[in-house]
């Protein structure tokens, strides 16, 4: 029994001494970690970033550039452009579009000079935007720039009685189909033996002069047909008889197929009561006919009259 008491007493002394040592070591480790962390944080500052310019403003989106000029001594964790409508200074709590690809080393310097597209804008609205960049110390912002979104597209109503075509197949695709709002129907120009070669056109007569800045069209169907439109020009007339070419498109090598729409914008808005949209070449050059499911024309508020 005596021996047991001595062992028990020695054990309690051992625990008391060593627990004190353990507590001291733990305290020392925490203190060192805290001190080291503080010393490390003192070497890290906010990143430096600058807002570039705003370009390609439409009624729905705008392109804004930015650049990170310093990472502040830490990895770049996030960067991009934030924006807000009105007079408030935008932050990442508002709208933002991120840039760069995040890696284990943060966003690499090769991505620090960038441009992003701000989407979902409202037409005729004043916005403010600025670049942002974040690291371990927090988020920094660049200079604030202002811009106003454009008026956007105004689509003109087209009805069958406003449409004439050159030429029309005798067997399929009547002209009415190109403005019936149905992507499952189509207009087809004449392809019979002896038919006139391209260009084949769709002629629009308005009740009064309209401004047109472009058009949208859908192909006959989902197939990359050789006679799908691939290049256009546009003609106007002052009397509905004599027409003059006012604009010619580049060749469209990647025409989207039905049900996708293709957008063709002019260099400016043109004003006339009489318009001809002519297909001057097709996917397979030299095709003798063309076809189209739907056609829509618009006035583009982004372009001058």
Protein Blocks (a to p, Z undefined) as FASTA:
>chain_A
ZZmmmmmmmmmmmmmmmmmmmmmmmmmmmmmmmmmmmmmmmmpccddddddddehiafkb
ccdddddfbgghpacfbgcddddehjbdcdfklccddedjddfkopafklmpccdddehi
aehiacddddddddfkbccddddddddddebjadddddfklpccddddfkgopfklmmno
pakbccdddfbehiacdddddddddfbdcddfbdcdddfblcdcfklcfbdcddddfkop
accdfbdcdddfbbccdfbdcddddfbdcddfbdcdddfbdfbghiabdcdfbdcddddf
kbcZZ
